[in-house]
Amino acid sequence: MTLDWPILLPFIFAGLMGLAILIYVVLDGFDLGIGILFAFAGDEEQDTMIAAIGPFWDANETWLVLAVGLLLVAFPLAHGVILTALYLPVFVLLFGLILRGVAFDFRAKVPAHRKQRWNRAFFAGSLIASLAQGYMLGVYVLGLATGLPAMVFGALVALCLAAAYAAMGAAWLIYKTEGELQEKAVLWLRSALVFTALGMAAVSIATPLASPRIFDRWFVLPDMVYLAPLPILSALLFAWLWWQTFHLPKANDRHAMLPFLTLAAIFTLGFAGLAWSFYPFVVPDRLTIWQAASAPESLAIILVGTLFVLPVIIGYSFYAYRVFGGKASDLRYD
């Protein structure tokens, strides 16, 4: 049996791009969330929060670069359509990422009386980047629609994604910190979970209403049976995590990593639901992955390069998280 590479290669790159987006949302989600939580923390707590993400946050953004790069080289038609429709929110996203990157370094180098302004800039950059990503998700779910209803829905998803990132940040702090800050992180997680659940519910309701094709995939047998485990498992995980927030932190810091892993599982289930809903389209109801894909010969060359780059990124990520595991230590700049 011979492989049909013109069919298989776009499918492989769609999977790689989806994987990169999912990993980015989980990993950069927690450090964006910690930036958002800066608004509720004191000066010393902010230093500890920075120490909790310092070794990781730059590497986490590598996954966003990889995802956008794969979209550009593997699906150039889709890249043009999506970025044209989302030009302004993409600009806002880049502004937010640049602002938080500058603030991350400057807060450690300016005189003490100016440190707070860069802390506020780090919070602002993290919030702006999170809101921009949420707005883009909302508009994408509606098929890149324009007009006031799409903008309002995009704004709702933006707020809820920012809350979801804050929940991820709080869960990471439960794992990386101890004492009073860890107890605060539990309260932050409990509050953020409400808005996270609201956001996932809003996207779940809007997605089938935005497209008759998706509605049929969700509510017509047998597809309905295949999809049903995703929302059921998500609801159970939300309920379990909410219950856990009343029992954390535990003695000897047991299960401190479980809130983060649970949220990562919820994000994965939500992403799987979106992937199931939009497949095989890369631009909703406009371009399939095969219509938008580059020539098979180009994809074959790109795949060879990806097979060299991807293991390096994965290997470095595992190494960094292993070396800098454990509790965040006091941050020192001398």
DOMAR-7713 format. One record per residue (C-alpha): residue in one letter; x, y, z; residue number from 1. Coordinates in nm, 2 decimals, always signed. Example, Ala and Ser with C-alpha at 12.3 -4.5 7.8 and 13.67 -1.06 7.14 Angstrom:
2
resn|xx|yy|zz|resi
a|+1.23|-0.45|+0.78|1
s|+1.37|-0.11|+0.71|2
This chain:
334
resn|xx|yy|zz|resi
m|+0.00|+0.00|+0.00|1
t|+0.15|+0.33|-0.11|2
l|+0.11|+0.65|+0.09|3
d|-0.08|+0.94|-0.07|4
w|+0.16|+1.21|+0.03|5
p|-0.05|+1.50|-0.12|6
i|-0.32|+1.40|+0.12|7
l|-0.10|+1.30|+0.42|8
l|+0.14|+1.59|+0.43|9
p|-0.12|+1.87|+0.49|10
f|-0.27|+1.65|+0.76|11
i|+0.06|+1.60|+0.93|12
f|+0.13|+1.98|+0.93|13
a|-0.22|+2.05|+1.06|14
g|-0.15|+1.82|+1.35|15
l|+0.20|+1.97|+1.42|16
m|+0.05|+2.33|+1.41|17
g|-0.23|+2.22|+1.64|18
l|+0.01|+2.06|+1.88|19
a|+0.23|+2.38|+1.89|20
i|-0.08|+2.60|+1.96|21
l|-0.19|+2.37|+2.24|22
i|+0.15|+2.36|+2.41|23
y|+0.18|+2.73|+2.38|24
v|-0.16|+2.79|+2.54|25
v|-0.07|+2.56|+2.83|26
l|+0.29|+2.68|+2.89|27
d|+0.27|+3.05|+2.80|28
g|-0.07|+3.05|+2.95|29
f|+0.06|+3.02|+3.30|30
d|+0.33|+3.29|+3.27|31
l|+0.08|+3.53|+3.11|32
g|-0.16|+3.44|+3.39|33
i|+0.10|+3.52|+3.66|34
g|+0.15|+3.86|+3.49|35
i|-0.22|+3.92|+3.52|36
l|-0.21|+3.82|+3.89|37
f|+0.06|+4.09|+3.95|38
a|-0.23|+4.33|+4.01|39
f|-0.33|+4.14|+4.33|40
a|+0.02|+4.08|+4.47|41
g|+0.26|+4.28|+4.69|42
d|+0.61|+4.38|+4.59|43
e|+0.79|+4.08|+4.75|44
e|+0.53|+3.84|+4.62|45
q|+0.58|+3.98|+4.27|46
d|+0.95|+3.90|+4.30|47
t|+0.87|+3.54|+4.39|48
m|+0.62|+3.52|+4.10|49
i|+0.89|+3.64|+3.86|50
a|+1.12|+3.38|+4.00|51
a|+0.86|+3.11|+3.94|52
i|+0.85|+3.19|+3.56|53
g|+1.19|+3.34|+3.50|54
p|+1.36|+3.03|+3.36|55
f|+1.07|+2.93|+3.13|56
w|+0.88|+3.22|+2.99|57
d|+1.11|+3.30|+2.69|58
a|+1.11|+2.93|+2.59|59
n|+0.74|+2.91|+2.62|60
e|+0.69|+3.17|+2.35|61
t|+0.89|+2.95|+2.11|62
w|+0.58|+2.74|+2.06|63
l|+0.39|+3.05|+1.93|64
v|+0.67|+3.12|+1.68|65
l|+0.66|+2.76|+1.57|66
a|+0.28|+2.76|+1.52|67
v|+0.28|+3.08|+1.32|68
g|+0.58|+2.97|+1.12|69
l|+0.41|+2.64|+1.03|70
l|+0.09|+2.83|+0.93|71
l|+0.30|+3.06|+0.70|72
v|+0.50|+2.79|+0.53|73
a|+0.26|+2.50|+0.52|74
f|-0.07|+2.69|+0.47|75
p|+0.01|+3.02|+0.30|76
l|-0.34|+3.09|+0.17|77
a|-0.49|+3.04|+0.52|78
h|-0.21|+3.26|+0.67|79
g|-0.31|+3.54|+0.44|80
v|-0.68|+3.52|+0.51|81
i|-0.65|+3.48|+0.89|82
l|-0.39|+3.75|+0.94|83
t|-0.57|+3.99|+0.71|84
a|-0.89|+3.94|+0.91|85
l|-0.71|+3.97|+1.24|86
y|-0.45|+4.23|+1.16|87
l|-0.54|+4.47|+1.44|88
p|-0.56|+4.21|+1.72|89
v|-0.24|+4.06|+1.60|90
f|-0.07|+4.40|+1.63|91
v|-0.21|+4.44|+1.98|92
l|-0.09|+4.09|+2.07|93
l|+0.27|+4.17|+1.96|94
f|+0.26|+4.51|+2.14|95
g|+0.16|+4.33|+2.46|96
l|+0.43|+4.06|+2.43|97
i|+0.69|+4.33|+2.36|98
l|+0.58|+4.54|+2.65|99
r|+0.59|+4.25|+2.90|100
g|+0.93|+4.14|+2.77|101
v|+1.08|+4.49|+2.82|102
a|+0.91|+4.52|+3.16|103
f|+1.05|+4.18|+3.27|104
d|+1.41|+4.30|+3.22|105
f|+1.37|+4.67|+3.32|106
r|+1.20|+4.60|+3.66|107
a|+1.53|+4.43|+3.76|108
k|+1.76|+4.72|+3.66|109
v|+1.59|+5.04|+3.74|110
p|+1.61|+5.22|+4.08|111
a|+1.38|+5.08|+4.35|112
h|+1.14|+5.38|+4.34|113
r|+1.08|+5.31|+3.97|114
k|+1.03|+4.94|+4.00|115
q|+0.65|+4.96|+4.05|116
r|+0.59|+5.13|+3.71|117
w|+0.76|+4.84|+3.54|118
n|+0.56|+4.59|+3.75|119
r|+0.25|+4.77|+3.62|120
a|+0.38|+4.75|+3.27|121
f|+0.44|+4.38|+3.31|122
f|+0.08|+4.34|+3.42|123
a|-0.05|+4.55|+3.14|124
g|+0.15|+4.36|+2.87|125
s|+0.04|+4.03|+3.01|126
l|-0.33|+4.14|+3.01|127
i|-0.31|+4.30|+2.67|128
a|-0.16|+3.98|+2.51|129
s|-0.41|+3.76|+2.68|130
l|-0.71|+3.97|+2.58|131
a|-0.58|+3.99|+2.22|132
q|-0.55|+3.61|+2.20|133
g|-0.90|+3.56|+2.34|134
y|-1.05|+3.81|+2.10|135
m|-0.89|+3.63|+1.80|136
l|-1.02|+3.30|+1.93|137
g|-1.37|+3.44|+1.95|138
v|-1.37|+3.59|+1.60|139
y|-1.21|+3.27|+1.46|140
v|-1.48|+3.06|+1.62|141
l|-1.74|+3.27|+1.44|142
g|-1.57|+3.21|+1.11|143
l|-1.37|+3.54|+1.10|144
a|-1.70|+3.72|+1.10|145
t|-1.72|+4.10|+1.12|146
g|-1.97|+4.34|+1.27|147
l|-2.08|+4.43|+1.63|148
p|-2.21|+4.08|+1.74|149
a|-1.87|+3.92|+1.64|150
m|-1.68|+4.20|+1.83|151
v|-1.90|+4.16|+2.14|152
f|-1.85|+3.78|+2.14|153
g|-1.47|+3.83|+2.08|154
a|-1.46|+4.06|+2.38|155
l|-1.64|+3.80|+2.60|156
v|-1.40|+3.53|+2.50|157
a|-1.11|+3.77|+2.55|158
l|-1.21|+3.83|+2.91|159
c|-1.27|+3.46|+2.98|160
l|-0.94|+3.35|+2.82|161
a|-0.76|+3.61|+3.04|162
a|-0.93|+3.45|+3.34|163
a|-0.83|+3.10|+3.22|164
y|-0.47|+3.22|+3.19|165
a|-0.50|+3.36|+3.54|166
a|-0.62|+3.02|+3.66|167
m|-0.32|+2.86|+3.50|168
g|-0.09|+3.11|+3.66|169
a|-0.25|+3.05|+4.00|170
a|-0.22|+2.67|+3.96|171
w|+0.15|+2.72|+3.87|172
l|+0.21|+2.93|+4.18|173
i|+0.05|+2.66|+4.39|174
y|+0.31|+2.42|+4.26|175
k|+0.61|+2.67|+4.27|176
t|+0.55|+2.86|+4.59|177
e|+0.47|+2.81|+4.96|178
g|+0.34|+2.99|+5.26|179
e|+0.11|+3.29|+5.23|180
l|+0.16|+3.33|+4.85|181
q|+0.06|+2.97|+4.79|182
e|-0.26|+3.02|+5.00|183
k|-0.34|+3.34|+4.80|184
a|-0.29|+3.14|+4.48|185
v|-0.55|+2.89|+4.59|186
l|-0.80|+3.18|+4.63|187
w|-0.70|+3.33|+4.29|188
l|-0.75|+2.99|+4.13|189
r|-1.10|+2.95|+4.28|190
s|-1.21|+3.29|+4.15|191
a|-1.06|+3.24|+3.81|192
l|-1.22|+2.90|+3.76|193
v|-1.57|+3.06|+3.75|194
f|-1.48|+3.28|+3.45|195
t|-1.28|+3.00|+3.28|196
a|-1.59|+2.78|+3.29|197
l|-1.80|+3.06|+3.16|198
g|-1.56|+3.12|+2.87|199
m|-1.56|+2.75|+2.77|200
a|-1.94|+2.74|+2.79|201
a|-1.97|+3.05|+2.57|202
v|-1.74|+2.91|+2.30|203
s|-1.92|+2.57|+2.32|204
i|-2.26|+2.74|+2.27|205
a|-2.14|+2.98|+1.99|206
t|-1.95|+2.73|+1.79|207
p|-2.24|+2.52|+1.66|208
l|-2.46|+2.83|+1.62|209
a|-2.19|+2.99|+1.39|210
s|-2.19|+2.70|+1.14|211
p|-2.47|+2.46|+1.03|212
r|-2.20|+2.21|+0.94|213
i|-2.06|+2.22|+1.30|214
f|-2.41|+2.20|+1.44|215
d|-2.46|+1.88|+1.25|216
r|-2.13|+1.73|+1.38|217
w|-2.23|+1.81|+1.73|218
f|-2.60|+1.71|+1.74|219
v|-2.64|+1.44|+1.48|220
l|-2.57|+1.07|+1.55|221
p|-2.32|+0.90|+1.55|222
d|-2.09|+1.21|+1.57|223
m|-2.28|+1.33|+1.88|224
v|-2.18|+1.01|+2.06|225
y|-1.81|+1.05|+1.96|226
l|-1.80|+1.41|+2.09|227
a|-2.00|+1.36|+2.41|228
p|-1.71|+1.25|+2.63|229
l|-1.53|+1.58|+2.58|230
p|-1.78|+1.81|+2.76|231
i|-1.86|+1.54|+3.02|232
l|-1.50|+1.49|+3.11|233
s|-1.44|+1.87|+3.11|234
a|-1.73|+1.93|+3.35|235
l|-1.62|+1.65|+3.58|236
l|-1.26|+1.79|+3.59|237
f|-1.39|+2.15|+3.66|238
a|-1.60|+2.01|+3.95|239
w|-1.32|+1.81|+4.09|240
l|-1.07|+2.10|+4.07|241
w|-1.33|+2.34|+4.23|242
w|-1.37|+2.09|+4.52|243
q|-0.99|+2.06|+4.55|244
t|-0.95|+2.44|+4.60|245
f|-1.12|+2.40|+4.94|246
h|-0.86|+2.14|+5.05|247
l|-0.54|+2.31|+4.92|248
p|-0.26|+2.34|+5.02|249
k|-0.22|+2.00|+5.17|250
a|+0.02|+1.88|+5.43|251
n|+0.38|+1.83|+5.31|252
d|+0.27|+2.01|+4.99|253
r|+0.11|+1.69|+4.85|254
h|-0.05|+1.71|+4.51|255
a|+0.06|+2.07|+4.45|256
m|+0.11|+1.99|+4.08|257
l|-0.24|+1.84|+4.03|258
p|-0.43|+2.17|+3.98|259
f|-0.20|+2.27|+3.69|260
l|-0.22|+1.92|+3.53|261
t|-0.60|+1.93|+3.57|262
l|-0.63|+2.26|+3.39|263
a|-0.39|+2.14|+3.12|264
a|-0.62|+1.84|+3.07|265
i|-0.93|+2.07|+3.05|266
f|-0.75|+2.29|+2.79|267
t|-0.66|+1.98|+2.60|268
l|-1.02|+1.86|+2.59|269
g|-1.14|+2.20|+2.48|270
f|-0.88|+2.21|+2.21|271
a|-0.98|+1.86|+2.09|272
g|-1.34|+1.97|+2.07|273
l|-1.25|+2.27|+1.85|274
a|-1.03|+2.06|+1.63|275
w|-1.31|+1.80|+1.59|276
s|-1.55|+2.08|+1.51|277
f|-1.35|+2.26|+1.25|278
y|-1.18|+1.97|+1.07|279
p|-1.09|+1.96|+0.79|280
f|-1.11|+2.34|+0.76|281
v|-0.82|+2.57|+0.86|282
v|-1.02|+2.88|+0.77|283
p|-1.37|+2.80|+0.90|284
d|-1.60|+2.70|+0.62|285
r|-1.37|+2.86|+0.36|286
l|-1.05|+2.67|+0.31|287
t|-0.97|+2.31|+0.40|288
i|-0.62|+2.21|+0.50|289
w|-0.56|+2.06|+0.15|290
q|-0.69|+2.37|-0.03|291
a|-0.47|+2.60|+0.17|292
a|-0.16|+2.38|+0.18|293
s|+0.17|+2.44|-0.01|294
a|+0.28|+2.21|-0.28|295
p|+0.37|+1.86|-0.17|296
e|+0.73|+1.90|-0.27|297
s|+0.76|+2.21|-0.05|298
l|+0.59|+2.04|+0.24|299
a|+0.83|+1.74|+0.21|300
i|+1.13|+1.97|+0.24|301
i|+0.97|+2.17|+0.53|302
l|+0.89|+1.84|+0.71|303
v|+1.26|+1.74|+0.71|304
g|+1.36|+2.06|+0.87|305
t|+1.07|+2.03|+1.12|306
l|+1.19|+1.69|+1.22|307
f|+1.52|+1.84|+1.32|308
v|+1.39|+2.15|+1.50|309
l|+1.10|+2.00|+1.69|310
p|+1.30|+1.75|+1.90|311
v|+1.54|+2.02|+1.99|312
i|+1.26|+2.24|+2.12|313
i|+1.10|+1.95|+2.31|314
g|+1.43|+1.84|+2.45|315
y|+1.52|+2.18|+2.57|316
s|+1.18|+2.23|+2.73|317
f|+1.20|+1.91|+2.92|318
y|+1.56|+1.99|+3.03|319
a|+1.47|+2.34|+3.15|320
y|+1.17|+2.23|+3.35|321
r|+1.37|+1.95|+3.51|322
v|+1.67|+2.17|+3.60|323
f|+1.45|+2.45|+3.74|324
g|+1.20|+2.23|+3.91|325
g|+1.09|+2.26|+4.27|326
k|+1.00|+2.57|+4.46|327
a|+1.09|+2.92|+4.34|328
s|+1.37|+3.07|+4.55|329
d|+1.41|+3.43|+4.66|330
l|+1.48|+3.65|+4.37|331
r|+1.82|+3.84|+4.40|332
y|+1.97|+4.09|+4.16|333
d|+2.31|+4.14|+4.32|334
